[in-house]
Structures are given as structure tokens and as C-alpha cells.
Amino acid sequence: MRIAIDAMGGDHAPSLIVQGAVEAALEWPELQIKLVGDTAQIEKHLGAKKPSNIEIIHADDVIGPDDEPVKAVRRKKSSSMVMAGQLVREGHAEAMLSAGNTGALMTTGLLVVGRMEGMERPALVTMLPTMDDVGCLALDLGANMDAKPEHLLQYAIMGSIYRSKMNGMEKPRVGLLNVGTEAMKGNELTKAAYELMDSAPINFIGNVEARDVLLRNCDVLICDGFAGNIMLKAMEGTAGTLFKAIRDVFSSSLLTKLAAALVLPRMRQLRGKMDYKEHGGAPLLGVNGLVVKCHGSSDVKAVKNAVRQAKLAIESNLISSIAAEISRK
């Protein structure tokens, strides 16, 4: 199992990206990890004890956070991100990970790795935390701002296969994000998508509302990238604001500080449910290989968990299973 990692992408690259790769290499010696980036910088953070299953592939250039995605991918052929994508396209790696420019990674997936046959629009997938710790798989969360009903149907099929292969769910419940649960609610996109999903070979349970997602009202949540990205960022902002407000309350007096000491372990557990580091990365499904977007501020733990996620996807033949199902539609 060969996994290419863009060592130069992300807020803490290359130091924490390299350290995360080292921890993953030591944890899973059966992996072959290819660190793509500036050799001198990578070697500085690897030190003298480089695991034998880590290989460095030199890249002269880097795609920055402010680069225009399409232009950057087309012009910076020797960047660490594009070269990692080329390794997947050419069959030298089964997966690639990057914490770099999200738009550029989406473009790399489309232009370098390439779309699956029959796939109209790939989707960015994220596991949303739920109160029962099972999680809700949501797609699309930002790969495509505009979608057609047929795209949402393909997302539903891919999401169902993902939960089956990655999480062992026999019949994952698929819900369509909407403003109400009634069948005829929503805009023209959701109304048309509802009809397609209702007759598809998936366990479609109908429309679901965003307010119930964290209670796991479905196992797979389908939406267009515009609505999905707004929902995701609203959740992230709400969680961050809520935890800050709780911290302010508990630090307001001696009495509340004593109370905080009693509930701190449970609060840490709750915060852990909302922590992106625990959930690995966000795969871009619908391309000819596994492309995983890590959080821009990924640390050692987040990188290691993203590698674990990629390893599981490779072992479960996730990409080939999706490709086979899509080609039949």
C-alpha cells in the first residue's frame, strides 16, 4: 500500500506533516509512504532515524494558499501537490494526502488524477460528528458549488458504498438535506433529486433537516457543495463559539473554577467529538484514485489519522467498488 503525502502543504508544513508521516510509518510498517517535497527540508525534520518504509521524492515548487487553483496546477507541474497526484495517476501510489490549497487539490484530482468513467462531478466527503459517536457521512461539502440532480444521485451511491466498505454498514440510511422533511419541500434541485433517489437502489429515507444531523438522523447526508460547505462552516463556528463561551463561564469566579475541575474530563470528551484531528481527512470521491484533503492546520495526530483512513480505504477496495457501481449507471 503506497501513499503519497504532499509534505509542503498546510499551515504546519513540512515539520508536522513529516512527523505525522513518521508516526504512521512506524505504526503500519506494511505501508510505503512517499513524502513529496523539498528534500533538504524533509530530511531536516526526519532526522537520522528515517523509517525504512519512507521514501522522499523531490519537488522543486509549492502551491501556496493564495494561488489560483487551475493556473497553479497547470503551471506548477513540479509542485509537491501535483507530483503527488501524478504518482497516483501513473500507478506509483494508491492514495495521496495534502493539507494544502483546497481548490488546487480539487483541481489536481480532476486534471491530474482524472475522473472515474461515468462520473460527472466528484464530491468532497467529510464525517460529521454525532452524539452517538457513529458519525454522519456528508457529501458534497465544497468540491462543486453548482450541482444537478444526477450529481446528487451519484453522491448518494458513492456515500452508500463508502459507509458499507469503510464502516461496515449493511444498509446505510441516505438523507437529502432540505428545509423540511416533506417530500415536496425545497428548490428545483432537491425536488428532482428526491425523485431520482427514491427509485435508486439505496436505502433512501427522504428529506432531512440540518438541525437533526448531529443526532444522526441519517448515515449519509447528501447536498450540493454550496449548501454543504455553509452547513459545515456553521457547525464549526457554532462549536468553537460554544466552547469559548463555556470556558469563559467556568473561569469567571473561584466557584465556577472549582466546578470546572469536576466536569473537565467530560468536557474534553465532548470537545474530542468535534475535533477534526480525530476524523482524518476529507476524501475527494469520484476520481481514479484516493485523494484525501487534510485540514489546513493539521498536526501530527491529524496526519497520522488521515494515513489510517487512506490505509483502510485501500484495504477495502473503496475506489474500485465505487468505479464499478458508477460504470453500471
Secondary structure, 3 states (H helix, E strand, C coil): CEEEEECCCCCCCCHHHHHHHHHHHHHCCCCEEEEEECHHHHHHHHCCCCCCCEEEEECCECCCCCCCHHHHHHHCCCEHHHHHHHHHHCCCCCEEEECCCHHHHHHHHHHHHCECCCCCCCEEEEEECCCCCCCEEEECCCCCCCCCHHHHHHHHHHHHHHHHHHHCCCCCEEEEECCCCCCCCCCHHHHHHHHHHHCCCCEEEEEECHHHHHHCCCCEEECCHHHHHHHHHHHHHHHHHHHHHHHHHHCCCHHHHHHHHHHHHHHHHHHHHCCHHHHCCEEEECECCEEEECCCCCCHHHHHHHHHHHHHHHHCCHHHHHHHHHHCC
